[in-house]
Amino acid sequence: MISSEPAALAGQLNAIFILDVSAYTGPLLSGWIEAGNRVGAIIVPGFQSPSRGFSIGNFRRRLRRRLLLRRYLGNTPVKLIEFRRPYDWNELGRQLPDIAADVLICFAFPTLIPQQLLDLFPRGGLNFHPALLPNYRGPHPLHRLVADGQHAVHGGVTLHKMSANFDDGDILGQVPFTEADWASRRDLEDSVASAMRRLVREVAPAYCENSVSGMRQPTGDFVWARLGRAHMAISSDMSIGHVARMWHVLGAKPGIYLDVADRQIRLAFQVRRLGPPTGKGPVRRWGTVEFDLANGRVRHLTYGRLLKRLMKIYASFARPRAGKPYAELRVFGRVGSEAAPEPAAGSRGH
């Protein structure tokens, strides 16, 4: 078992994180440290070993990971543990000796973390989920929120305890999103990262110090957020704004598609609004597609290799919009205060 002795400095919490290092998780890690806590180790996805020789691709991925850590954590030393399929949880447990970690904190890990690992930590495990639980549990919440048109109702980030099932542990805190958070892919990434940073700075330490107990999730029949091919299809009854949001969230990966003459064409972003709907079918020409939507006829670029490269360059320079309102923070089960009501199944409220 991981030592439950207090951290080296009085009042300092120590966490082990299980996540990939990215623009989403960098601010999360820095927020934990800025709150006066320590990162005992980061368990990161391992890369496939090359069949022979040296892999320049794996070298570049590891270098990028290190550069991101330097960007967000400066010179703070951090131990990285690569963990790849098939997952050997016993072996992972043997790699965590002598780390006086209070809690395991997770984001976007693809499988359930077994209880045997959670039991190594005095405060168990916490997970970040990019939707307002109990709605949209599952692996693709952002994609399904947009595809279903529910982003303004159930969009946000939840910090919850890990349990024996996916995304159903007690809720500790939530940050709901507004329409402005979905204005572009960069805005959405910034909003998710900012929400996780705030929750890990304010709510996770409070839970570890027994100031927040959390609230049990209500039972009910909630949407399971798994993305299927039908959720990526564009139809004429959608609005222009809805298709634009689908492009922001699904466009680069896994893509959005329009049926043109019984063929699925992958779309890129809108380049022009042509006027009101015409009642005519889609027309494809010169790397573009014209088609009707519910409130207008539009022209989109089609998605290809060149556009993919250009979008990568654009993404490296893109910045979130300034002037977004300060997000609301909801905390559940504050110790010593009146209990908040349960999160409602069909609303953004508690």
NUTORVEX-137383 format. One record per residue (C-alpha): z negated, x, y negated. Coordinates in nm, 2 decimals. Each point is the difference from the previous one (the first is absolute). Example, Ala and Ser with C-alpha at 12.3 -4.5 7.8 and 13.67 -1.06 7.14 Angstrom:
<rs>
-0.78 | 1.23 | 0.45
0.07 | 0.14 | -0.34
</rs>
This chain:
<rs>
0.00 | 0.00 | 0.00
0.07 | 0.12 | -0.35
-0.31 | 0.11 | -0.17
-0.18 | -0.27 | -0.20
-0.20 | 0.26 | -0.20
0.04 | -0.04 | -0.38
0.28 | 0.17 | -0.18
-0.05 | 0.35 | -0.14
-0.07 | -0.14 | -0.35
-0.25 | -0.27 | -0.06
0.16 | -0.34 | -0.04
0.34 | 0.13 | 0.09
0.20 | -0.20 | 0.26
0.24 | 0.16 | 0.25
0.30 | -0.18 | 0.15
0.27 | 0.08 | 0.25
0.33 | -0.16 | -0.09
0.27 | -0.11 | 0.24
0.33 | -0.04 | -0.19
0.31 | 0.18 | -0.11
0.00 | 0.19 | -0.33
0.23 | -0.18 | -0.24
0.03 | -0.15 | -0.35
-0.19 | -0.30 | 0.14
-0.29 | 0.20 | 0.14
-0.03 | 0.30 | -0.23
-0.17 | -0.21 | -0.27
-0.23 | -0.15 | 0.27
-0.12 | 0.35 | 0.10
-0.04 | 0.12 | -0.36
-0.20 | -0.32 | -0.08
-0.25 | 0.07 | 0.28
-0.05 | 0.36 | -0.12
-0.03 | -0.11 | -0.37
-0.28 | -0.24 | 0.10
-0.20 | 0.31 | 0.11
0.08 | -0.01 | 0.37
0.15 | 0.24 | 0.26
0.30 | -0.01 | 0.23
-0.12 | 0.14 | 0.33
0.35 | -0.01 | 0.15
0.33 | -0.19 | -0.01
0.16 | -0.11 | 0.32
0.37 | -0.01 | -0.06
0.30 | -0.11 | 0.21
0.13 | 0.28 | 0.22
0.37 | 0.09 | 0.01
0.21 | 0.01 | 0.32
0.01 | 0.35 | 0.14
0.35 | 0.15 | 0.01
0.15 | 0.05 | 0.34
0.03 | 0.37 | -0.08
-0.04 | 0.23 | -0.28
-0.11 | -0.07 | -0.36
0.05 | -0.33 | -0.18
0.10 | 0.03 | -0.36
-0.05 | -0.38 | -0.04
-0.37 | 0.02 | 0.12
-0.05 | 0.30 | -0.23
0.12 | -0.19 | -0.30
-0.21 | -0.31 | 0.09
-0.32 | 0.22 | 0.03
0.08 | 0.18 | -0.33
0.05 | -0.33 | -0.18
-0.33 | -0.12 | 0.14
-0.17 | 0.31 | -0.13
0.16 | -0.03 | -0.34
-0.11 | -0.36 | -0.03
-0.36 | 0.10 | 0.09
0.01 | 0.27 | -0.27
0.13 | -0.26 | -0.25
-0.27 | -0.25 | 0.06
-0.30 | 0.21 | 0.12
0.07 | 0.33 | -0.18
-0.17 | 0.29 | 0.17
-0.24 | -0.21 | 0.20
0.01 | 0.13 | 0.35
0.09 | -0.27 | 0.26
0.03 | 0.03 | 0.38
0.31 | -0.16 | 0.14
0.01 | -0.12 | 0.36
0.34 | -0.10 | 0.13
-0.01 | -0.29 | 0.25
0.31 | -0.12 | 0.17
0.11 | -0.23 | 0.29
-0.11 | -0.04 | 0.27
-0.34 | -0.04 | -0.17
-0.28 | 0.18 | 0.17
-0.31 | -0.14 | -0.16
-0.24 | 0.21 | 0.21
0.17 | 0.32 | -0.11
-0.01 | -0.12 | -0.36
-0.37 | -0.06 | 0.03
-0.05 | 0.35 | 0.13
0.17 | 0.14 | -0.32
-0.26 | -0.16 | -0.23
-0.32 | 0.19 | 0.08
-0.24 | 0.11 | -0.27
0.15 | -0.22 | -0.27
-0.28 | -0.21 | -0.15
0.23 | -0.29 | -0.07
-0.15 | -0.34 | -0.10
0.32 | -0.20 | 0.04
0.36 | -0.01 | 0.12
0.25 | -0.13 | -0.26
0.35 | -0.11 | 0.11
0.33 | -0.11 | -0.14
0.32 | -0.10 | 0.18
-0.09 | 0.13 | 0.34
0.23 | -0.16 | 0.25
-0.25 | -0.08 | 0.29
-0.35 | -0.13 | 0.03
-0.26 | 0.28 | -0.03
-0.23 | -0.03 | 0.31
-0.36 | -0.08 | -0.03
-0.09 | 0.33 | 0.16
0.13 | 0.19 | -0.31
-0.16 | -0.25 | -0.25
-0.33 | 0.05 | 0.17
0.00 | 0.36 | -0.10
-0.06 | -0.10 | -0.36
-0.33 | -0.14 | -0.13
0.18 | -0.25 | -0.22
0.29 | -0.06 | 0.24
0.36 | -0.04 | -0.13
0.16 | -0.15 | -0.31
0.36 | -0.09 | -0.04
0.23 | -0.08 | -0.30
0.24 | -0.29 | 0.05
0.27 | -0.08 | -0.26
-0.05 | -0.37 | -0.01
-0.28 | -0.24 | -0.08
-0.16 | -0.06 | 0.34
-0.03 | -0.21 | 0.20
0.36 | -0.07 | -0.09
0.28 | 0.22 | 0.12
-0.18 | 0.21 | 0.26
0.23 | 0.23 | 0.19
0.23 | 0.30 | -0.04
0.24 | -0.12 | -0.28
-0.19 | -0.19 | -0.26
0.18 | 0.12 | -0.31
0.34 | -0.08 | 0.15
-0.10 | -0.34 | 0.12
-0.18 | -0.10 | -0.32
0.33 | 0.05 | -0.19
0.23 | -0.15 | 0.27
-0.22 | -0.31 | 0.02
-0.04 | -0.03 | -0.38
-0.38 | 0.03 | 0.02
-0.04 | 0.32 | -0.20
-0.16 | -0.18 | -0.29
-0.24 | -0.19 | 0.23
-0.12 | 0.25 | 0.25
0.11 | 0.33 | -0.15
-0.26 | 0.27 | -0.05
-0.21 | 0.26 | 0.20
-0.30 | -0.07 | 0.22
-0.27 | 0.25 | 0.11
-0.16 | -0.12 | 0.32
-0.21 | 0.12 | 0.29
0.19 | 0.10 | 0.32
-0.06 | -0.22 | 0.31
0.13 | -0.06 | 0.35
0.31 | -0.19 | -0.14
0.26 | 0.08 | -0.26
-0.10 | -0.07 | -0.36
-0.28 | -0.25 | 0.07
-0.32 | 0.20 | -0.08
-0.24 | -0.11 | -0.28
0.16 | 0.02 | -0.35
-0.18 | 0.23 | -0.24
0.23 | -0.01 | -0.31
0.34 | -0.11 | -0.12
0.23 | 0.07 | -0.29
0.26 | -0.28 | -0.06
0.34 | 0.07 | -0.14
0.19 | -0.18 | -0.28
0.38 | -0.05 | -0.05
0.01 | 0.33 | -0.20
-0.11 | 0.20 | 0.31
0.33 | -0.11 | 0.18
0.24 | 0.08 | -0.29
0.14 | 0.31 | 0.19
-0.06 | 0.21 | 0.30
-0.17 | 0.26 | -0.21
-0.23 | -0.26 | -0.16
-0.10 | -0.13 | 0.34
-0.07 | 0.35 | 0.13
-0.21 | 0.07 | -0.31
-0.19 | -0.33 | 0.03
-0.08 | 0.06 | 0.37
-0.12 | 0.35 | -0.06
-0.20 | -0.10 | -0.31
-0.17 | -0.28 | 0.19
-0.09 | 0.22 | 0.29
-0.13 | 0.27 | -0.24
-0.23 | -0.26 | -0.17
-0.13 | -0.14 | 0.33
-0.07 | 0.34 | 0.14
-0.18 | 0.11 | -0.31
-0.21 | -0.31 | -0.06
-0.03 | -0.21 | 0.32
0.01 | 0.24 | 0.29
-0.29 | 0.21 | -0.13
-0.20 | -0.32 | -0.07
0.05 | -0.11 | 0.36
-0.10 | 0.34 | 0.13
-0.32 | -0.02 | -0.21
-0.08 | -0.35 | 0.12
0.07 | -0.16 | -0.34
0.29 | -0.21 | 0.13
-0.01 | -0.18 | 0.34
0.34 | -0.17 | 0.00
0.09 | -0.35 | 0.10
0.14 | -0.13 | 0.33
0.36 | -0.11 | 0.00
0.06 | -0.38 | 0.05
0.16 | -0.12 | 0.31
0.34 | -0.17 | 0.00
0.37 | 0.02 | 0.06
0.12 | 0.27 | -0.23
0.34 | 0.16 | -0.03
0.04 | 0.31 | 0.22
0.19 | 0.25 | -0.22
0.27 | 0.14 | 0.24
0.35 | 0.05 | -0.15
0.29 | -0.13 | 0.20
0.38 | 0.00 | -0.07
-0.01 | -0.35 | -0.14
-0.24 | 0.11 | -0.28
0.26 | 0.26 | -0.12
0.28 | -0.26 | -0.04
0.12 | -0.12 | -0.34
0.10 | -0.36 | -0.03
0.15 | -0.21 | -0.28
-0.31 | -0.21 | -0.05
-0.20 | 0.30 | -0.12
-0.04 | 0.07 | -0.37
0.12 | 0.31 | -0.18
-0.35 | 0.11 | -0.07
-0.10 | -0.04 | 0.37
0.29 | 0.22 | 0.12
-0.08 | 0.26 | -0.26
-0.36 | 0.02 | 0.13
0.13 | 0.03 | 0.36
0.22 | 0.29 | -0.11
-0.31 | 0.17 | -0.16
-0.21 | -0.03 | 0.31
0.24 | -0.01 | 0.29
0.32 | 0.14 | -0.14
-0.04 | 0.37 | 0.07
-0.17 | -0.06 | 0.34
0.07 | -0.20 | 0.22
0.27 | -0.16 | -0.23
0.12 | -0.34 | -0.11
0.32 | -0.16 | 0.15
0.26 | -0.26 | -0.10
0.23 | -0.18 | 0.25
0.36 | 0.06 | -0.12
0.27 | -0.13 | 0.23
-0.23 | 0.01 | 0.30
-0.10 | 0.36 | -0.07
-0.34 | 0.12 | -0.13
0.05 | 0.20 | -0.32
-0.30 | 0.21 | -0.12
-0.06 | -0.07 | -0.37
-0.12 | 0.23 | -0.28
-0.11 | -0.11 | -0.34
0.16 | -0.25 | -0.24
0.24 | 0.14 | -0.25
0.11 | -0.32 | -0.18
-0.07 | -0.37 | -0.03
0.34 | -0.17 | 0.00
-0.10 | -0.35 | -0.11
-0.11 | -0.33 | 0.17
0.05 | -0.06 | 0.37
0.37 | -0.07 | 0.09
-0.03 | -0.14 | 0.35
0.23 | 0.27 | 0.13
-0.08 | 0.24 | 0.28
-0.09 | 0.37 | -0.03
0.28 | 0.23 | -0.11
-0.02 | 0.37 | 0.09
0.20 | 0.26 | -0.20
-0.03 | 0.37 | -0.10
-0.35 | 0.06 | 0.12
-0.14 | -0.32 | -0.15
-0.06 | -0.36 | 0.12
0.02 | -0.31 | -0.22
-0.19 | -0.31 | 0.13
-0.18 | -0.31 | -0.11
-0.38 | -0.04 | -0.03
-0.19 | -0.31 | -0.09
0.00 | 0.07 | -0.38
0.31 | 0.21 | -0.04
0.29 | 0.21 | 0.14
-0.07 | 0.37 | 0.01
0.16 | 0.33 | 0.09
-0.19 | 0.25 | 0.21
0.09 | 0.35 | 0.11
0.02 | 0.06 | 0.37
-0.24 | 0.25 | 0.16
0.14 | 0.33 | 0.13
-0.08 | 0.37 | 0.03
0.10 | 0.09 | -0.36
-0.21 | -0.27 | -0.14
-0.29 | 0.10 | 0.22
0.01 | 0.35 | -0.14
0.02 | -0.12 | -0.35
-0.29 | -0.23 | 0.05
-0.21 | 0.29 | 0.13
0.07 | 0.19 | -0.32
-0.07 | -0.30 | -0.22
-0.33 | -0.06 | 0.19
-0.12 | 0.35 | -0.08
0.02 | -0.07 | -0.37
-0.10 | -0.37 | -0.01
-0.33 | -0.09 | -0.16
-0.20 | -0.32 | 0.01
0.01 | -0.23 | -0.30
-0.26 | 0.06 | -0.27
-0.24 | -0.26 | -0.13
-0.08 | -0.18 | 0.33
-0.33 | -0.20 | -0.03
-0.31 | 0.15 | 0.17
-0.02 | -0.14 | 0.34
-0.28 | -0.23 | 0.11
-0.25 | 0.14 | 0.26
-0.17 | -0.24 | 0.24
-0.30 | 0.12 | 0.19
-0.14 | -0.20 | 0.30
-0.36 | -0.01 | 0.11
-0.18 | 0.20 | -0.27
-0.35 | 0.06 | 0.12
-0.26 | -0.16 | -0.22
0.25 | -0.24 | -0.17
0.12 | -0.35 | 0.07
0.25 | 0.00 | 0.28
0.36 | -0.07 | -0.10
0.19 | -0.28 | 0.18
0.23 | 0.09 | 0.28
0.37 | 0.09 | -0.07
0.20 | -0.32 | 0.01
0.28 | -0.02 | 0.25
0.26 | -0.12 | -0.25
-0.10 | 0.14 | -0.33
-0.06 | 0.32 | -0.19
-0.36 | -0.08 | -0.06
-0.30 | 0.11 | 0.21
</rs>
